[in-house]
Amino acid sequence: MVSIKSAAIKAVLSGQARGTGNAKVAAFTRALKKTVDRQQRLKPSRDKSWSVRPIELRSMQIGAIELSPVHPGMLAPAVQVVVESSDIEAFDHAAYKVDFEDAQTSFQSQSSFELARSLVIFKVCAIAPVVRNASFLYKLSTRVLGHTLPDSVIRASFFKHFCGGETEGDLVPVMERLSANGVGAILDYAAEADVDESSAPRGDHSEHPETLSEMACDANAAIVLTAIDAAASVAERNPNSKVPFAACKMTGIGKPELLERISTVLVSLRESFNELDTDGNGRLTAAEFVDGLFKAGTTLEASELAKIFADLDLDADGELDYYDWLARLDPSDASTNAIFTGSFTPLDEPAYTKLEGESWDPLTKKERQEYSRMLARASNIAEVAARKGVRLLVDAEQTYMQPAIDHMAMLMMQKYNTEQPYIFNTYQCYLKDAPARVNRDMERAQRQGFVFAAKCVRGAYMVQESRLAREKGYANPIHDTKEDTHKCYDAVIDTILFAKTSVMADGEPSGLTQQQKASKTDIEAAELRRRRSAVMVASHNEESIIKAVRRMGELRLLSRDGIFFAQLQGMCDHVSFALGQEGYNVYKYLPYGPVKEVMPYLLRRLEENSDIMGAVGKQRNMIWGELKRRWGMGRAIAA
């Protein structure tokens, strides 16, 4: 520990140091660095060689600051500096500010050629007709010229900018370069799949008419495992790298049309709880369960329904609450799959899962077997990720498949997030029901004893979802305005951050059962799980990121408290690298794979993300300003 006299800090915070906010922090960092360099007998280093952040606030007078080397050439370990000052709170607030205007720092790791290429790419992306017709233009070029020439051009330009490479070997130098700038990587094999339009009642299947085979699903699962291995391997080679992440698309390891079929049943049964609960007491009796499904026209016998209820009722008290109901509905479970094999009419069907004829066909034996194999693949991927210390992000999909994906993600979370947040589910906040789903899943995690983890995004299927709603004649699940989406996103992030610090009035964590409250050990365990809950703020919206950083300061939360930020590779570098320089846990989403297979991902990003295109305008201007600085154009013009 190194002690710094409070007078030195007061000199900075009282305005004797030039600048405000981050400028004061930078000045304070220099003063601390000099002392640390002397203490550690290191040569004086450049200002940007250290990142500084508060790591503890024990009182208004005493705090601690961590300085960590952020350049690979510096071998000194992180140093904790004890600070004694009545002005520690003022410094604390200053430290929770990030400068997104420093182009020189943001682009210092990129060559002028790379910046110039980025500038050209962003200018092309700013041409609205090109963006709107990107899919058509790519298909036309490959139809006329074949894949060789178009893919070669894309590989050297757009692919090089937005992706990590085609193979696992290509990823290593990219990840090491990010790590040198305080940025981690989320590996994602970005092949896309959807369902044949003729094989399901609601899905949009025009982009991918082929249906995945079981062998293809096994191959895709193996690719995800390879990404997990690559993430773990790079982390092992670089001790200063961030916690490794990998992404997993459930539509790659299972048939999308099956996910849609199961989603329809799951959502209808979940939403039917209130209809089945005729006395409205929040608990379902066996009689209510059997009578309700009979009224819905189930083809199952009363004895079969009674047995299903008994299997759902784990504590054998003759009743089910909503969270027991959510957790146990599983078409792969022998005790409940009879529900999914009986044909009946949904009791209370959400608009966007409406089926032709107001009913569904029963699942076949083959479909149940396929779903079981998909669960087995997902469970194996989660087990390997947890064992290797890699966090796994389960990607979100279209609303007609999402309920089944949520179900599997929560099952994996329940099994593997017992102590740490290894499995993250993704919540798309352009959906009107996002806040309710987040609150429901947080409550379920607390009640069932596992650590909740969420990646929050605005959403990637807005055009498709809105078109389907118009064509099928149901209410649009997407927020009516962009402003509503922004509000929803910020509210969801705030809810998760606040939940990490909130407790009940009696001092007990929220969401415990009466039995759990009776045990001090259970209370302490629940408190630990709550604090270990994790959230990834996956956004290119600077205002949302600033709000999240500010909220962290208000709640005295730190990056080590399970708070992560993420942006797409090649997008908003001025945000990512600024966060990395300030010591936040920030990541780049790094898609990889053969160009032909990754193209649907790139095209969808272009077409769906108007917010990102807005952010590109600023990044483009910053790149041009940095190039002019490097080339001396500003001085030449001034002369």
N, C-alpha and C positions, 0 to 999 in steps of 0.2 A: 504494500500500500504506500502511496505517496500523498502526503498532506500538503494542501495548497492554502495559503493564508487567505482569509476572506477579503482582505483589502484589495488584493489583485482582482478578485471577481467583481467587487463593487465598482472598481474603476471601469470595468467593461460595461457593466449593467447600468451605471449611472450616466452613460453617454460620453465618458471621456475617450472611449474607443470610437472610431468613426463607424457610421452605419448603424442599422437597426436589424433586428431579427437575426437572419443567418450571418450577416456581417459581424454581429457581436459574437455569435457562436464561433465563427471562424477566428476572430481575434482571441477569444478565450481558448480555442483549440491550440493556437500557436503558443500561448503562454504555458498551457499544460504540457504541450509537446516538448518544449525546451526543458522543462523540469524532468519529464519522463526520460528524455534522451540522456540527461545527465545521470539520472538515477540508474538507468539500464546500461550506461556507458556505450551508447549508440552514437553514431555520427548524426549530426543534425539532418533532418529529412525535409522534403518539400511539404508545403501545407497540405496537399491532397494525399499525403502518404498515410494519414491517420483519419479514421472516422470516429466521431464522438457522439455518444448518446447517454442519457440518464439511465441507470440500471436499477436504482432503488431510491426511495425517498423515505427515510426513517423518521424524519421530523421536519419542521420548517427550517431548522438550522443545519441539519446534517443530511447530506445526500451522497450519492456515489456516481461517478462518471466512468464509463468504459471507453478506452481508446484501443482500437484494433487496427493492425496494419492491413491495408486494403490493396497493397501491391505485392505480387508474389515474391519479389526480391527481398522483402523485409521479413526476416525470420523471427523477429521478436514476438513473444507471446502477447496476447491481449493484456492490458494493464488496467487495473481498477484504481481510480484516484479518488480518495475521500475529499470531499469539499465541505468546508465549514463556513457557512454564510447565511445571514438573515435574508439574503436576496436569492436563495436557491430556487424559490418558486418562480421568480421572474426569469431566471435562466432556464428553468424547466420548460416554461411555455415557449421561450425562444427556440429551444431545441426541437420542439414539435412543429417546426415550419420547414418547408422544403422549397428550394429555389428551382423553378422549372424554366428559367429564362437564361441559364448559363450554357450557351451553345458550345463554348470552348471545352468545358468540362464534359458535357454530354457526348460530344463526338470525338474526344481525344484519342479513342482507340481505333478510329476508322480512318483509312487513307483518303486522300483527296479523290482518287478514282472511285472508291466505294461511295463517297458522298455524292459525286457527280452522277453516278449510276442511279442512286436513290432519288436524286432530284428529277431525273428523266422519268423514272417509274412513277413517281408521285404526280408529275405533270400529266402523264397518260391517265392515271387513275382519277384525275380531276375532270376529265372529259366525260360528261354525263352520258352521251350516246354510246360511247365505248363501254362504259360500266354497265349500262342497261342491256347491251347486246353482247356482252363478253362470251356467254355460253354459246350463242349462235355463231359468233365469229370464230371461236375455237373449233366448233364442230365442222363448220364450213371449210376451214383451212385444212383440217385433218382429212376431210372427205375428198378434197381436191388434190392435196399434196401428200397425203399419207401422214404418219406420225413423226417420221424421222426429222424433217426440216422444222416443222412448227415446234416440236418438243425440244429440239436443240436450241432454238432461239429462246424459248421460255426458260430452259434450264440455265442459260447464261444470264438471264435478266430477272424476271419476276420470281422464278424458283430460287435463285441464288439469294435474293433479297429477303423473301418471306419464309424460307424453309431451311432446315438444318442439313439437308443432303439426301441422298438416295439410299445410303446404307448406314449401318451402325458405325462403321469406321469413319464415315464423313462427319459424324456428330462430334467426335472427340475434340478436334481443334476449335470448333465453334463453341462448345461448352467451356473449354478451358479459357477461351478469350472472354466469355461472359463472366466467368468466375473471377478473372483478374480485375473486373470492374465492379465487383460486389453484387453481381446478378447471377441468380441460379437459372436452371433450365427445367422445363416440363416437357418430357419426351412424349410425342404422340405420333403413332403410325397413322397417317391421315387418310387412309383409304375410306371411301364413303360407300354406303349401301342403302337400298330402300327396297320396297316391295313391288311386285308386279301388280299393276292396277286391277287386273282381273281377279286377283286372288284375295282381295280384302275389300270391305265395304266403304272405307273412308279414306284410306291413305292416298297420298300423292306419289305416284310411282313412275312418272314420266322420265325421270333422270336415269333410273337404274332398273330396267325391265327384268334383269336376271334375278333369280331367287338363290340365296346362298345354300350351298349343300352342306351337309354335316362335315365333310372333309374340309371344305373352305373355312368353316367356323373353327375347326381344330387348328388349321393353319394360322388363322388370324389370332387365336389365343396364344399360339406359340410366338407370334410376332410381338404381342404385348409383353410376354415374358422376356423376350430379348431386349425390349426397351427398358424393362425393369432392371435386367442384368447390366445394361449399359449405364443406366443412371447410378446404380450402386457401385459399379467399377470406377467410374470417373470420380465419384465422391471419395472412394478409398484412396485413389492416387493423389487427390488434392485435399489435404486435411482442412484447408481454409474454405472449402466450398460449402455451399448451403445445403440444407436438408434436401435430398433428391426427391423428385416427383416424376411420375409417369401418368399418362392418361389412358383411359380404356373406353371404347365405344361398345355398348352392349349390342348394337346392331351389327357389329363385326363378329361377335362370338355366338350370336343366335339369330334366327330368322325374324326379320322385322314383322312379317305378317302374323307370326305367332305371338310376338310381343303385343301387337295390336289386339288380337283376339282375347288374350288374357287380360289386357288392360281394361277392355270393355266390361268383363265380368267383375274384376277387382273394384273398379270405380263404382259400378252400380251397387255392389254389395256393401261397400264402405258407406256410400251415401244413403243406403237403405236402412242403416242402423236406426235412425230416428223414426222411420216408418215402422220398423219392427218393434221399437220400444213404445208400445201403445200407451203406457201410463206416464211416459215422459220423465222417468226418474233417473235416466242416464245409465240404467243397467238393464240387461236383456235376460229374461227368464227363458227356460226351455219351452214353455207354452207359447210365449211370444214369438220365439224363433220358428217353431214348427208351424204355427198358425199363419204367420206372416208369409213364409215361403209357399205355403199351400195357396194363399190368396194370390200370390204372384204366378201361380200355375206350374209349380215345379212338378216334374215327373217322378220325383223320388217318393218313396214310401215314408210314412210317419216314423217307422222304426229306424230307417236309415238316417232321417233327419235328427232323431233323438240321439243316435250314436255319434253323429257329427258334433252335436252340441256338447255331449259328454267329453269328447276329445278336445274340444276348444276350452272347456272349463277346467283349467289345470289345477286350481285349488279346490275343486269339487264343492263349491259353495252354492251351486245351482244358479249362478248369475255370471254374466259377462259384462265388463265395462268396455267403453269404446276402444281403449288402447289394447286390451286383450284381443278384441275383435280384429283390430288392424294387424296385429302381430301374427295371428294364427291363420289368417286366410291365405292358403298356399295351394295352388293346383298341383304341386309336385309332392305334397304331403298326403300319404295314404289315408290319413284320418279325415281330411277335408276335401280331397279331390272329387268326391262324389258330387259336391255342389257344382263343380265346373264341368261335369259330364252330364248334368241334367239340363234340359231345355226349359227355360221359363222367362217370363217378362220382367225386366228390371222394375223395381218399385219406385225409385226416385232418380231418374236418369239425368245427369248433367247434359246440357245442350250439346256440347262438342263431342259426346260419345254416342249420340243418337244413331240407332241402327235402322236399316230398312225393315219394316214389319214389326218394329217395337220388340224384338226378341233376338236371341242369339242361338246359333247351333251349338250343340254340345261338343266339347273337345274330344277328339279321337284318342285312342290308345297311343297312336304314333305321335300325336302332338304332345301328349303328356310326357312321353319318353324324350322327345326333343327338348322340352322345357327342362326336364331333369338334367339332361346332358349340358344344357346351357348354364344352369345353376352350378353344376359341377365344375365347368370351365371357370366361371366367375369366382367360385370359392377357391379354386387352385391358384388363380391369379392373385387374389387377395392374400392368401396364405404366404405365397412367395414374397409379395411386396412387404408384408409385415415382418417376415423373417429377415429380410435384407435391409430393413429400415427405410424403405422407399414409400413415400406417400402416394396413394392411388386416387386419381380424380376420375370419377365416373361421369362421363359426358351426358349432357341432356340431349333429348331428341324432340320430335314433334309431339304435340299433346296427345295424339291418338296412340302413341307407344309409351309415353312417359310414366303412367301409373305402374306398369309392370317393371320398368327400370327403377323407379323409386322403391318399389317393393324389394327388389333384389339388393339394391344399395343399402337399404336399412337392415336387411338380414345380414349382409356382410359387416356392416357397422356394428351390429349387435354382437357378432362373433369375434371380430378382431380389434375393435376399439374399446377393449375392456380397460386399458390403462392409458393408451396414447391414441391420438387421432391419426390412424393410418388410412382409413377409407373416407373419402369426401364425396358427398352427393352434390350435384349441380342444380341450382335453382335459377330459373330464367325470370327475371323481375319485370319483363314486359307483359307477363301473364297476370291477370287480375287476381288470381287465387294464390300468388306467390307468398304473401305475408301469412295467410292462414296455413299454408303447407309448412312453412318454416316453423311457425309456432307449434303446430301439431307434432312435427318431428322432434323438436327440441324437448317438448313435454314427454314424448315417448322415450327418448334417450334417458331423461332424468328418472322416469318411473321404472324403466327396465334395466337401468344400471350400466349404461355404456356412454362413451364420450362422443358427443355430437360434433360433426365436422361438415362444413358447407363451403362450396365454391359458388360465389354469386356473380352472375353475368346479367346483362340486359336481355340478350336473346339473339338467336341466329336464324330463326325461321319466320320472321315477321311477314314477309311477302307471301310465302306459301300458306301460312296459317290464315291470314286474312282472306286470301283467295278461296281457300277451302270453305271458310265460313259463309262466304257469299254464295258459292256454288251449291252447298248443301243446305243452306237456309237456316243455320243456327247462329246463335249470338257469338260475336267475335270474342275469343278469349283474350285478345291483346288489348292493352290499354288504349283508350280513344286518342290520346295525344302523347307526344314525346315528353311533354312536361309531366304528365301523370306517371310515365315510366321512370323518369328521373326521381320523382318523389318516392315512388315505390322502392326503387333501388336503395336510395339513401336511408329510407325507413327500415328496410330489412337489415342493412349493415348495422344501423344503430341498435336495432333490437338484439342482434347477436352479440355486439360488443357490450351492451348494457347488461345482458344476461350473465356475462362472465364476472360481473361485480355485484349483481343484485342478490339480495336475500329477503326472506320473509320478515315481517315485523317482529316475530319472535326469535329472529336470529337463525332460523333454519333455512337451508336451501329450498327453493320452491320445487314442487312437483313430486314430493315424497308421499308415499302411502302412510297411513297411520301406523302400520307395523314397522316401517322403516324409521319413522320418527321416534319410535320407542327405543331404538338402539343408537347409542352414541357413536358406535363404530360405523354404522350405516350412514349416519349424518355426516361424519367426517369424510367417508368415502365419496358420498354424493357431492360434497363441497369440492373435493379434489377433482372429480370428473367435470364439474361445472367450470372450474377454472382452466381445465385442460381443453375445453372445447375450442375448436379452431374455425377460422373463417379466412377465405381467400377473396380479397377484393379484386376481382378480375375485371378491370375497366380501363378504358382509354379516356374517360371523362375526367379532366383535371379537377373540376369542381367537386366531384364525388370523392376523389382521392384526397383532396385538401380537407374535406369534411371528415373523412375517416381518420386522417392524421390528427386533426384538431380534437376529434372525439377521444382518440387514444390519450391525448394529453389531459383532457378533462377527467377521464376515468382512471388516470395513472396506469395505463396499460402500455406494455412494451412489446417489441417485436417477438421477444422470446415467449410471450404469452399466447402464442399460437395465432398470430395475425400476419397474413401474407398479402402481397400485392402481385398482380400479374398483368402483362400486356403481350400482345402477339409479337412474334419475331418480326423485326423490321418496321414496327409501328411504335410511335410515341417514345422513341429512344431518349428524348430529352426528359421524359418522365421516369422511365426505368432507371437510367443511369444516375439521375439526381437522387432518387430514392436509395439506390445502392451506395452512393457516396455518403449518404447520411446514416447508413447502417440499418436500414429497414430490410425486411425479408421480401425481396422483390425478385420476380421470375419472368422469363420469356417463354411463351408457349412455342415450342420448337417442333413443328410438324416435319415428318420425313417420310420417305418412301419413293417408289418409282414415279417419275414425272406424270405419266399417263394416269396413274391411280390417284395422285394427289390433286390433279387438276380440278375435280369437282369441289374439293375443299376450297381451293383458291378462288374459283369462280363464285362460290356461294359467299365467301367473305367480301368479295367486291360488290356483289349485288345486294346483300342484306344489311350492311353496316354503314348507314349514312352518318352516324355519330363518328365513326372512325375516319371517314372521309373529311369530316369537319376538322378533326384533330390534325389530319395530314397537312392542312393549309398552314397551320402554325409550324409544324415540323419542316415543311418545305421552305418556309421563309427563314427559319433558323439555320437550315443547311446552307442556303444561299448566302446568308450573312457570314457563316463560318468559312465558306469557300472564298469569299471576297477578302476576309481577314487573312487567310493563309496566302492568297495570291497577291496581297498588298494592293488590291484594287481600291480600297477605301483611302489609303494614303495617296495613291496616284491621282484619284479624283480631287482630293483636298489640295494637292499641289498644283 
